[in-house]
Amino acid sequence: MSKLDAYRSIFDLSGKTALVTGGARGIGNAIAAACSAWGARVVLADLNAEAAEGAARELREAGAAVSARGCDVTRSEAVEALFDALSEEGGVDIIFNNAGVSARIPAENYPDGDLQRMFDLNVHGVFYVMRAAARRWIAAGRPGRIVNMASFAGLVADPLSAPYAASKGAVVQFTRTCAVEWAPHGILVNAIAPGYVRTEMTAHTLDQPEAGAAIRAKTALGRPATPAEIAGAAVFLASGASSYVTGTVLAVDGGWTAM
Ligand SMILES: NC(=O)c1ccc[n+]([C@@H]2O[C@H](COP(=O)([O-])OP(=O)(O)OC[C@H]3O[C@@H](n4cnc5c(N)ncnc54)[C@H](O)[C@@H]3O)[C@@H](O)[C@H]2O)c1
């Protein structure tokens, strides 16, 4: 092996299985495609089972080894059932804890129900998935990777998004704390903090002239990202290239948090 060969495979994911929650569309779907391209077998888990199956079919047609499962990650028993089913197929090595929801509502008018839904998914759902993965890896003495989807809003203020920002702050602290707690078990836990990414979640806001312009002005690169621009960080945090990285929150935000 030449001195360079070891570096040529640092992003290789062949032989690994990755679970992507909320993988039917948007950022999760781009992560699924990128991990497939680097050799991983991928499972898309999404509330919208039909959309997940359609996305999986599309990726399979492109040559990827992708399957789909319906799962509402806000229900801990559904998450446990998902992991039990995956265990029967050999388990998973990499978790992309990506499913999330956002809302832009003035804090003083935020309805109880919306607050509950936000935390059910962005906080409880994220934790259910982390816990289900880690419990099984620890019991099996198996290493693993968890990549949580935080946000710039988990790091700096994001007006009109107080509960969203708070929920992503929780994701940041789940990441740091569980990284330290599970490090002795060989489980690496990191997060990605994207800036604005054009997906179905954000298109409406980005297309409003005033809001779109304000977002561009707060982004050093002057534009939102494409989902594909988040996928490189995801492959990095899932692969051997990041074997000494844990508890970190990698901003992929076009310079938003640098300003
Ligand atoms: N788009 C952005 O600008 C942006 C910026 C920062 C962070 N993020 C975060 O990235 C993640 C993905 O965002 P996106 O823009 O791709 O979102 P999206 O709305 O396009 O996709 C979210 C996916 O999650 C699925 N989902 C929703 N509820 C679920 C549940 N209970 N169980 C399982 N799946 C569920 C949806 O069906 C959908 O397929 C989210 O956590 C979001 O907060 C997005």
The ligand as a Gaussian input file, in Angstrom:
#p B3LYP/6-31G(d) Opt

LIG

0 1
 N      -33.646000      23.779000       5.526000
 C      -32.922000      24.570000       6.319000
 O      -32.665000      25.752000       6.023000
 C      -32.359000      24.044000       7.601000
 C      -31.431000      24.833000       8.297000
 C      -30.891000      24.372000       9.496000
 C      -31.278000      23.133000       9.984000
 N      -32.190000      22.388000       9.286000
 C      -32.580000      21.098000       9.857000
 O      -32.282000      20.075000       8.930000
 C      -33.239000      19.006000       9.077000
 C      -33.861000      18.688000       7.727000
 O      -34.448000      19.875000       7.214000
 P      -35.110000      19.949000       5.760000
 O      -35.067000      21.373000       5.363000
 O      -34.527000      18.905000       4.883000
 O      -36.631000      19.589000       6.148000
 P      -37.854000      19.042000       5.262000
 O      -39.071000      19.595000       5.909000
 O      -37.631000      19.293000       3.815000
 O      -37.783000      17.461000       5.510000
 C      -38.059000      16.926000       6.758000
 C      -38.391000      15.453000       6.611000
 O      -38.661000      14.951000       7.935000
 C      -39.822000      14.138000       7.885000
 N      -40.481000      14.105000       9.181000
 C      -41.274000      15.081000       9.732000
 N      -41.752000      14.670000      10.903000
 C      -41.244000      13.428000      11.128000
 C      -41.400000      12.481000      12.158000
 N      -42.184000      12.735000      13.225000
 N      -40.747000      11.294000      12.058000
 C      -39.987000      11.033000      10.972000
 N      -39.816000      11.882000       9.951000
 C      -40.439000      13.066000      10.023000
 C      -40.692000      14.800000       6.809000
 O      -41.677000      13.900000       6.314000
 C      -39.648000      15.204000       5.778000
 O      -39.404000      14.157000       4.840000
 C      -34.230000      19.494000      10.134000
 O      -33.858000      18.980000      11.401000
 C      -34.071000      20.993000      10.116000
 O      -34.447000      21.603000      11.325000
 C      -32.734000      22.826000       8.108000

